[in-house]
Amino acid sequence: MSNRTLHGPRATSSAPAAEPVQLKASGVKWSRLLKFLLQVALIAGAATAIGLYVTGASLFLHANGIVTRERIRVASPFEARITDVYVHPGDAIVKGQQVARVESGWMLRTMTDIAAERARISTRVAQLEARRSFIAATLPVAETSAKQAKQFMDELDKARAKGLAVWRSTQEISAAWLIAQDKAAGLRAERESLETELAVNRSALLDATKAHDDLKHAYNDGVLFAASTGIVGPTVGVAGQVLTGQNSVADIYVGSSFVLAYLPDSYLMDLDEGDHVCVRAYNRTFNAKIESILPVTEAMPAEFQIPVKVRDRGQLVKVELIDPTTFAIGQKIDVTGSVTGDCKVGVGTIATQTIARLKGLMQTAAAKAM
């Protein structure tokens, strides 16, 4: 009886002791699994970081760019000196507004020379017209005199044949007829040459007048106007500055802003018009898309260059800004690829959500195992 009472409690106490041992073993297995997964994640992250460092520029889009607009230059078409400036950098300007006033000694001398040449040609045309009027008045008289002299000479020839006239009278009439004929022929020839000379001088007068008017219109008293509505650029001329073909008074930026990006030569992936990209500046990211890939390359601006590296060149890409932005003209921009299609939902957000989901699944699996 005593043995039964001793073994009975031992048998009943052995069943509940097995459950904590199983739970402890299950917890150890999940702890090892989590540790293994963390190690795999660290190794994968390190490998990914090394791969991105080595081939990131070739596989992932990252281009430098500048915010700009279509630009219209306000410049003098001739060498001049600025006397007054009516705008400032960043001013909003409308079409037809005065930008500056310039003074050009070369232009004034040129217009003066053309005006003097036009006056000389006008005088010559007036002289030719007067000579033509004189010829028109005297030519009929000369032709009549030549006809009369010819008639007298014919009558004298008939009279001399009958012996009624002397040879001397016939010679005098012949000489008078030749003089009259020569005078009439000379006036006719001069009349024809005058028409040609008048036509040439009138054409030259028209050209001189047109050239003078064009120069006067282009000079416009030295006032330069805005050709379009827009924003004045950061560089504006100052009074006293001499303008040549290499500089201008100001630049006017018109239209909507866009990003002009420099696609690096190391980028190996395809890039098509319409692809979504992200533009970033000052920790702000906005959606954009490739508007056009220009078939030209250009040396990258100095601010994008590494000092110890040879100056790179890049193919120009025009990027259209989709989201409303407040980017200033000339601001530096980073252009990157868009993985999610919405730049405001970044890869970090997706990774965080994925890790949270995996963690939830692991916790659910652990709860079911217990």
CORJO-V922405 format. One record per residue. N is the residue number from 0. RES is the residue in one letter. PSI is psi in whole degrees, 0 to 359 (none if undefined). D_CENTER is the distance of its C-alpha to the mean C-alpha in Angstrom with 2 decimals. Layout:
# CORJO-V922405
n,res,psi,d_center
N,RES,PSI,D_CENTER
N,RES,PSI,D_CENTER
This chain:
# CORJO-V922405
n,res,psi,d_center
0,M,321,111.34
1,S,325,109.91
2,N,322,107.87
3,R,321,106.37
4,T,331,105.40
5,L,318,103.78
6,H,335,101.73
7,G,310,100.70
8,P,325,98.36
9,R,322,96.75
10,A,322,95.90
11,T,333,94.33
12,S,344,92.28
13,S,331,90.66
14,A,311,88.42
15,P,337,86.28
16,A,338,85.72
17,A,331,83.83
18,E,314,80.98
19,P,326,79.56
20,V,318,79.60
21,Q,318,77.46
22,L,320,74.97
23,K,318,74.73
24,A,320,74.09
25,S,319,71.37
26,G,323,69.65
27,V,318,69.78
28,K,315,68.16
29,W,325,65.25
30,S,317,64.78
31,R,322,64.57
32,L,317,62.15
33,L,319,59.86
34,K,320,60.08
35,F,317,59.27
36,L,322,56.26
37,L,319,54.96
38,Q,316,55.39
39,V,318,53.57
40,A,319,50.71
41,L,317,50.49
42,I,316,50.57
43,A,319,47.90
44,G,318,45.70
45,A,316,46.15
46,A,320,45.42
47,T,318,42.29
48,A,317,41.11
49,I,318,41.79
50,G,320,40.01
51,L,323,36.91
52,Y,323,36.95
53,V,316,37.29
54,T,13,35.07
55,G,318,33.04
56,A,339,29.71
57,S,332,30.41
58,L,334,31.65
59,F,134,29.89
60,L,126,26.18
61,H,107,25.12
62,A,148,21.58
63,N,146,19.94
64,G,173,16.70
65,I,136,14.86
66,V,130,14.30
67,T,180,10.96
68,R,173,9.15
69,E,137,6.12
70,R,136,5.85
71,I,128,7.29
72,R,134,9.21
73,V,109,12.90
74,A,161,14.49
75,S,132,17.57
76,P,4,17.55
77,F,163,20.80
78,E,129,22.57
79,A,173,23.88
80,R,133,25.33
81,I,129,24.46
82,T,325,27.55
83,D,146,26.59
84,V,130,23.90
85,Y,1,24.11
86,V,167,21.75
87,H,160,21.80
88,P,134,19.59
89,G,357,19.28
90,D,143,20.43
91,A,132,19.65
92,I,148,18.69
93,V,160,19.06
94,K,133,17.83
95,G,356,19.99
96,Q,144,21.10
97,Q,134,21.92
98,V,314,19.90
99,A,170,21.89
100,R,135,24.32
101,V,166,24.41
102,E,129,27.17
103,S,112,27.02
104,G,324,30.31
105,W,317,28.93
106,M,319,27.66
107,L,319,31.02
108,R,319,32.97
109,T,315,31.07
110,M,325,31.72
111,T,317,35.32
112,D,318,35.83
113,I,322,34.50
114,A,320,36.74
115,A,319,39.69
116,E,322,39.07
117,R,321,38.86
118,A,320,42.18
119,R,316,43.78
120,I,321,42.78
121,S,319,44.01
122,T,318,47.31
123,R,320,47.64
124,V,320,47.02
125,A,320,49.69
126,Q,319,52.12
127,L,321,51.60
128,E,322,52.13
129,A,319,55.31
130,R,322,56.53
131,R,321,55.88
132,S,320,57.91
133,F,317,60.68
134,I,319,60.79
135,A,330,60.83
136,A,326,63.86
137,T,338,65.81
138,L,317,65.22
139,P,323,67.60
140,V,316,70.28
141,A,320,69.87
142,E,321,70.05
143,T,317,73.17
144,S,321,74.82
145,A,321,74.17
146,K,316,75.73
147,Q,318,78.75
148,A,325,79.28
149,K,321,79.17
150,Q,316,81.78
151,F,319,84.06
152,M,322,83.76
153,D,320,84.70
154,E,320,87.70
155,L,324,88.84
156,D,320,88.60
157,K,317,90.88
158,A,321,93.27
159,R,328,93.35
160,A,331,94.19
161,K,358,97.20
162,G,19,98.07
163,L,358,97.26
164,A,151,94.46
165,V,160,94.21
166,W,326,91.61
167,R,315,90.27
168,S,322,89.25
169,T,320,87.43
170,Q,317,85.45
171,E,317,84.49
172,I,322,83.24
173,S,319,81.32
174,A,318,79.61
175,A,322,78.70
176,W,319,77.29
177,L,319,75.14
178,I,315,73.78
179,A,320,72.97
180,Q,318,71.39
181,D,320,69.27
182,K,315,68.14
183,A,317,67.14
184,A,320,65.32
185,G,319,63.44
186,L,322,62.35
187,R,316,61.15
188,A,319,59.13
189,E,325,57.64
190,R,319,56.75
191,E,319,54.73
192,S,327,52.95
193,L,322,52.22
194,E,317,50.37
195,T,315,48.10
196,E,321,47.61
197,L,319,46.92
198,A,318,44.28
199,V,315,42.49
200,N,324,42.68
201,R,321,41.59
202,S,318,38.50
203,A,323,37.79
204,L,318,38.40
205,L,317,35.92
206,D,317,33.24
207,A,320,34.02
208,T,317,33.99
209,K,317,30.64
210,A,318,29.12
211,H,316,30.69
212,D,320,29.51
213,D,317,25.90
214,L,320,25.97
215,K,320,27.72
216,H,320,25.23
217,A,321,22.26
218,Y,315,24.22
219,N,45,25.41
220,D,22,27.76
221,G,7,24.96
222,V,130,23.46
223,L,132,19.68
224,F,159,18.63
225,A,131,15.93
226,A,348,13.93
227,S,165,13.66
228,T,136,15.57
229,G,208,14.46
230,I,134,15.31
231,V,136,15.44
232,G,178,14.19
233,P,342,16.94
234,T,120,16.89
235,V,138,18.40
236,G,165,20.23
237,V,159,24.00
238,A,134,26.61
239,G,347,27.76
240,Q,137,24.60
241,V,128,23.98
242,L,132,20.54
243,T,192,19.66
244,G,352,16.76
245,Q,350,15.95
246,N,173,15.61
247,S,172,14.76
248,V,313,16.71
249,A,165,14.47
250,D,139,11.17
251,I,123,11.25
252,Y,125,10.25
253,V,160,10.80
254,G,197,12.13
255,S,153,13.87
256,S,147,13.65
257,F,169,13.23
258,V,129,14.05
259,L,105,12.17
260,A,154,15.40
261,Y,106,16.71
262,L,121,19.44
263,P,149,22.36
264,D,338,23.96
265,S,349,27.32
266,Y,124,26.60
267,L,345,28.82
268,M,163,28.69
269,D,143,26.83
270,L,122,23.74
271,D,158,22.84
272,E,136,20.46
273,G,349,22.21
274,D,139,24.08
275,H,136,24.89
276,V,172,24.06
277,C,139,24.79
278,V,138,22.66
279,R,138,24.76
280,A,136,24.70
281,Y,43,27.70
282,N,21,30.10
283,R,134,28.36
284,T,137,27.36
285,F,156,25.46
286,N,145,24.99
287,A,174,21.71
288,K,156,20.90
289,I,116,18.74
290,E,315,16.26
291,S,148,14.97
292,I,110,15.60
293,L,140,12.91
294,P,41,14.77
295,V,155,13.46
296,T,158,14.97
297,E,149,14.21
298,A,135,16.79
299,M,144,17.43
300,P,158,17.18
301,A,327,20.55
302,E,345,21.58
303,F,358,21.71
304,Q,148,23.83
305,I,130,27.61
306,P,322,29.06
307,V,7,31.57
308,K,150,29.37
309,V,142,27.33
310,R,124,23.60
311,D,161,22.35
312,R,153,19.39
313,G,150,18.15
314,Q,135,16.48
315,L,135,13.41
316,V,128,14.42
317,K,121,12.82
318,V,125,15.73
319,E,131,16.53
320,L,121,18.87
321,I,307,22.04
322,D,146,24.26
323,P,128,23.63
324,T,167,22.63
325,T,29,22.50
326,F,137,20.13
327,A,153,18.68
328,I,131,15.09
329,G,1,15.12
330,Q,140,18.29
331,K,139,19.36
332,I,143,20.17
333,D,127,22.55
334,V,122,21.98
335,T,165,25.31
336,G,152,26.94
337,S,113,28.75
338,V,321,32.37
339,T,348,33.78
340,G,344,30.98
341,D,112,31.11
342,C,341,29.82
343,K,345,32.24
344,V,96,35.11
345,G,175,34.88
346,V,324,36.83
347,G,319,39.16
348,T,317,40.16
349,I,317,40.92
350,A,318,42.91
351,T,316,44.87
352,Q,321,45.73
353,T,316,46.80
354,I,319,49.02
355,A,320,50.56
356,R,318,51.38
357,L,319,52.92
358,K,319,54.94
359,G,319,56.23
360,L,320,57.21
361,M,319,59.05
362,Q,321,60.90
363,T,318,61.88
364,A,320,63.16
365,A,320,65.12
366,A,321,66.69
367,K,324,67.76
368,A,329,69.25
369,M,none,71.35
